[in-house]
Amino acid sequence: LAPLRASIPMEDDPELKAMKQRAERLLTIAYDPDESSRIAAIDQMSRDIGVDVRATLNPLLETRLAVFAGEPPSDVNIASRLEPGEQITAIAAYDILVAADMGPPRIAPDAIRSALAEHIQGGFVGGVPVHQLDSQPARSRAYAALAAEGLVPPEPTPDAMAETLARHSFLRLFAEPSPAVTDAALKAMRSIDLRVGLNRTLDLFLDGMSLASIYFLAAIGLAITFGVMGVINMAHGEFIMMGAYTGYVVQQVVPDHTLSILLSIPLAFAVTFAAGVALERLVIRWLYNRPLETLLATFGVSIALQQLAKNVFGTQARPLTAPGWLDGAWVLNDVVSISYIRIAIFVLAGVFLAIYLYIMRRTRLGLETRAVTQNPAMAASMGINPNRVNMLTFGLGSGIAGVAGVAIGLFAKVTSELGSEYIVQSFMTVVVGGVGNIWGTLAGAGMIGFLQKGIEWFNPSNTLAAQTFMIIFIIIFIQFRPRGIVALRGRAAGD
């Protein structure tokens, strides 16, 4: 401590000086011989939630079990008293006394039976017939008689054990001898634990927002094809997969990761837009208003696209590497952090929400889409081509799914099953939020993301269980609110 303190005023490097000052405070807490200096350092660090601070304070609050005959001496630092029969069982307390050679040991039942068997004489043991030794009271009488003759060690009676316990004090003592220091450390740890709890809540909130943005990005395309058009597209997950593989192919051609990602986003949109238009023209257009046939047909397309991806790219996971500036995480403190990739996905989700709102509310395509959705016959009579609008709308939803695939591929394994991992969550997001409403999709993504992270917080080692409980909760939720969080009103709701 002395040379460290002497070096601080002479330190020119601000970062190194801050590290020295922090080390000096922590070493003062742990080792300074002056009690007032330690307490002042503890008070100064009581608002710091760093792991090193908690690691310094915890040893001061460590306790050990101690037993004293009578009352404890006045110079010990007592953490708590243990009353036999309350904070500790009487048997456990007595065993502690036996281990400290403060009382005669209890005799185990097996040892009593062995001792009785060794002292059988003429069919009697200690004056008790052998045939009567089938009960515990008889065995105790026989053993007491042998102990009175000095043939076996005496067994303490319950009254004797209680008397022995009453003559002793059972305590938990702090390892730190100074009560003032431990009081200051306890106060500081309570303050730190409160701050840690609040920061963990913030960290859980950021994790929930991150997962919600991923689900929203995956579901926003489905919100168009299913929510607006009413088409149950089971191949939506495969459009996400196609977008991720598009990003992988671009990175093979363009080694610069930043440039490749910037190129991948519009190219993935174009590829999946074209694939969506082809699917709508070849399959979907013949199955409007026939949901079961649409579900079966798109499910078959989903299987075919997965197998095609396996044939082209193989079954091994392919890397989609994020740019260097997305490496690492934004660290607020030792508790709260969020990766830059998750932040980028959150921003991308916000951008596509704005793009969707602009298209649907400020462009002719959006106006025509809303018109065809509400009343196709009336829209057609006003000169709108419903077939063209359906084709472009389905292509738009598929293209956004491709962009979502690029974003998801930055942190997930790019395989042919990538889309199937998000299709269920995407449908749940749209249905729970409210079919046909983008704000409902956003609310549904938030609800599912926060709910899943909240369940995982209670059981972080079992993500599958968290998803199972989440699905059960959503099933119950839909029973009470079948139209979702943000329900449509008017003619669209009736349709």
BAPALUM-946555 format. One record per residue (C-alpha): x, y, z. Coordinates in steps of 0.25 Angstrom, whole numbers, plus 5000, padded with zeros to 4 digits. Example, Ala and Ser with C-alpha at 12.3 -4.5 7.8 and 13.67 -1.06 7.14 Angstrom:
2
504949825031 505549965029 
This chain:
495
500050005000 501150105004 501850104990 500550094983 500050224989 501350294987 501350254972 499950314970 500250464970 501450444960 500650364950 500450444937 499550334930 498150364933 497650224931 498750164939 498550264950 497050224951 497450074952 498450104963 497450184970 496450074969 497449974974 497850064986 496450064990 496249914989 497549884996 497149985007 495849915010 496549785011 497949815018 498049955024 498349945039 497550065041 496050035044 495550175040 496250175027 495650035023 494250085027 494450215019 494950135007 493750035008 492750155008 493450214996 493250084988 491850054993 491250104980 492150024971 491649894966 492949844960 493249694962 494649734969 493849814979 492949704983 494149604983 494849694993 493649715002 493149575002 494349515010 494049615021 492649555023 493149415023 492649345035 493049215043 492349135053 492849145067 492449085081 492749135094 492549085108 491549185114 491549325109 492549365098 493649455101 493449605098 494549625087 493949535077 493149585065 491749515065 491049505052 489849425058 489449335069 488949195067 487849135076 487848985076 486448935071 486249065064 487349115054 488048975056 487548845060 487848795074 488448665069 489348745059 489748845071 490048725080 490948665069 491748795068 491948785083 492448635082 493348675070 493948785079 494148685091 493148765099 492148645101 492048495102 491748435088 490448385084 490348235082 489848195068 488748085068 489647985060 490748005071 489747975082 489247855075 490647805073 490947835088 489747755092 490047635084 491447635090 490947625104 489847515103 490047425115 489047315118 487947375109 488047505116 488747635113 488847735125 487647655131 486747675119 486347545112 486847535098 485447505092 485047645098 486047725090 485147745078 484847885083 485648015085 485248035100 485647895103 487047915096 487248045103 486947975117 487947865114 489047965109 488848055121 489047925130 490347895123 490848035124 490548035139 491447915140 492547985132 492447885121 492147985110 492248145109 491048215114 489948265105 489548415107 488048425110 487248535104 487148605117 488648605118 488848645104 487848765106 488648805119 489948795111 489448885100 488848985110 490249005116 490849045102 490749165092 490649135077 491049255069 491449295055 492649385056 493149485045 494549455040 494849605041 495049635056 494549785055 493049805057 493149945051 493749885038 492749775036 491649875039 492149965028 492349845019 490949795021 490349935018 491149945006 490749805001 489349835003 489449964994 490249884984 489249774983 488149864981 488949934970 489349794964 487849754964 487449884957 488549864947 488149714945 486749764942 487249864932 488149754926 486949654925 486149774918 487249794908 487249644905 485749644904 485749764894 486849694886 486049564885 484849644882 485549714870 486049584865 484549524865 484049654859 485049654848 484749504845 483149534846 483049664839 483049594825 482049494830 481149614835 481049654821 480749514814 479949464826 479449584833 479049664821 478849564810 478349454819 479249354813 479849244822 481249234816 481949114823 483149144814 483349284820 484549224829 485249174816 485249314810 485949354823 486949234820 487049284806 487449424810 488549364820 489149284809 489149404800 489949474810 490949354811 491049354795 491349504795 492449484805 493149374797 493249474785 493449604793 494449584805 494249714811 493249684822 492649824823 492449834808 491949694807 490849724817 490449854811 490349784797 489649654804 488449734809 487949784796 488349664788 487649574798 486449654797 486449644782 486649494782 485549464792 484649564785 484849494772 484649354779 483349414786 482749464773 483049324767 482349254778 481149344777 481049334762 481249184762 480549134774 479849234783 479049304773 478249184770 477949164785 477449294790 476249274801 476649124802 477549134815 477748984817 478148954802 479149084804 479749024816 479948884810 480548944797 481449044804 481948934814 482348844802 483048964796 483748984810 484248844810 484748854795 485548984798 486148924810 486648804802 487048894791 487948964801 488548834806 488848794792 489548924788 490248964801 490348834809 489848804823 491048874830 490749014836 491349124827 491949254834 491349384831 492449474838 492049614843 492949734840 494049764850 493249884856 492149794860 493049704869 492949714884 491849774892 491449914898 491849894913 491149984922 491749924935 492049784940 490649744939 490049814927 490549784913 489949764899 490649714887 490749814875 490149714866 488849714874 488849864874 489049864859 487849764858 487049854867 487349974858 487049894845 485749854851 485350004853 485750034839 484949934833 483749974842 483850114836 484050064822 482749974824 481950084829 482450184818 482050074807 480750044813 480250184816 481050274807 481150204794 480250154783 480550014785 480150024800 478850094796 478549984786 478949874796 478049924807 476949944796 477049804791 477149744805 475849814810 475049794797 475649724785 474349744776 474249884779 475749914777 475649844763 474449924759 475350054762 476350004752 477349934762 477949804757 477749714769 478649604763 479749704762 479649764776 479649624782 480849584774 481649704778 481149704793 481549554794 482849584788 483049704798 482849614810 483749514804 484849614801 484849664816 484949524821 486249514812 486749634819 486449574833 487249454829 488449534826 488349594840 488049464847 489149394840 490149484847 489949424860 489249284857 489749164849 489449174834 488849044831 487648984823 486848984836 487149124840 485749174835 484949064842 485549104855 484849244854 483549204846 482749164859 483249294866 482849374854 481449324853 481249334869 481749484868 480749514857 479549444863 479849494877 480049634873 478749644864 478649594850 478749704840 479349814849 480849844848 480749904862 480149774867 481349704861 482249794868 481449774881 481449624879 482949624877 483149704890 482249614898 482849484893 484349534894 484149584908 483349464912 484349364907 485549444914 484749454927 484549304927 485949274924 486449364935 485749264945 486349144938 487549194929 488149054926 486849004919 486449084907 485548984902 484748984915 484549134914 484049124900 483049014904 482549104916 482449214906 481549144896 480649094908 480549234912 480149284898 479149174897 478449224909 478649374905 477949344892 476749274899 476449414906 476849504894 476649424881 476849554873 478249584879 478749704886 478449804875 477049754869 476549814856 475249894856 474249914845 474049834833 475449774833 475149714847 473949644842 474549584830 
